[in-house]
């Protein structure tokens, strides 16, 4: 288990390292309830569980978003 709070507090935001977060259905208040991004960390996409104990849907959404993410990075290089 990885706690998203550790990712944020350990300097990821200040290092400009790309980060995507998988959230369980019962998440922390800072990630809001139904938005694709947090107002506090708008550059971090959030992928949410919609069914308890099932990661299939958020992992599929993450896999679907990966090609455009890679393309955007390649365009910057």
C-alpha positions as CSV (number, residue, x, y, z in Angstrom):
1,X,0.0,0.0,0.0
2,X,1.3,3.4,-0.9
3,X,-0.1,6.5,0.9
4,X,-0.6,9.4,-1.5
5,X,0.2,11.8,1.5
6,X,3.8,10.3,1.5
7,X,4.2,11.1,-2.2
8,X,3.2,14.7,-1.7
9,X,5.1,15.3,1.5
10,X,8.3,13.8,0.3
11,X,8.9,16.6,-2.2
12,X,7.2,15.3,-5.4
13,X,5.4,18.6,-6.0
14,X,8.5,20.7,-5.7
15,X,10.6,18.3,-7.9
16,X,8.1,18.5,-10.8
17,X,8.1,14.7,-11.1
18,X,5.0,13.3,-12.9
19,X,2.7,11.6,-10.5
20,X,-0.6,9.8,-10.9
21,X,-2.6,8.7,-7.9
22,X,-4.8,5.6,-7.5
23,X,-7.4,6.3,-4.9
24,X,-9.6,3.8,-2.9
25,X,-13.3,4.3,-2.8
26,X,-12.9,5.7,0.8
27,X,-10.3,8.4,0.3
28,X,-8.9,11.3,2.2
29,X,-10.8,14.6,2.1
30,X,-8.0,16.4,0.1
31,X,-8.8,14.4,-3.0
32,X,-12.4,15.6,-3.2
33,X,-15.2,13.2,-3.9
34,X,-15.7,13.1,-7.6
35,X,-13.3,15.4,-9.4
36,X,-10.5,14.1,-11.7
37,X,-8.0,16.5,-10.0
38,X,-7.5,18.0,-6.5
39,X,-7.7,21.8,-6.2
40,X,-4.6,21.6,-4.1
41,X,-2.6,19.5,-6.6
42,X,-4.2,20.3,-10.0
43,X,-1.3,18.8,-12.0
44,X,-1.8,15.3,-10.5
45,X,-4.5,13.1,-12.2
46,X,-6.6,11.1,-9.8
47,X,-7.8,7.6,-10.7
48,X,-10.6,6.5,-8.4
49,X,-12.0,3.1,-7.3
50,X,-15.7,3.0,-7.9
51,X,-16.2,-0.6,-6.6
52,X,-14.8,-1.5,-3.2
53,X,-11.8,-3.9,-3.4
54,X,-11.7,-3.7,-7.2
55,X,-8.9,-1.8,-8.9
56,X,-9.8,-2.9,-12.5
57,X,-11.6,0.3,-13.5
58,X,-9.1,2.8,-12.2
59,X,-6.2,0.8,-13.6
60,X,-7.9,0.6,-17.0
61,X,-8.5,4.4,-16.9
62,X,-4.8,4.9,-16.1
63,X,-3.7,2.5,-19.0
64,X,-6.0,4.5,-21.4
65,X,-4.5,7.8,-20.3
66,X,-0.9,6.6,-20.6
67,X,-0.4,6.9,-24.4
68,X,-1.4,10.6,-24.4
69,X,0.8,11.2,-21.4
70,X,3.8,9.6,-23.1
71,X,3.1,11.5,-26.3
72,X,3.0,14.8,-24.4
73,X,6.4,14.1,-22.8
74,X,7.8,13.2,-26.2
75,X,6.6,16.4,-27.7
76,X,8.4,18.4,-25.0
77,X,11.7,16.6,-25.7
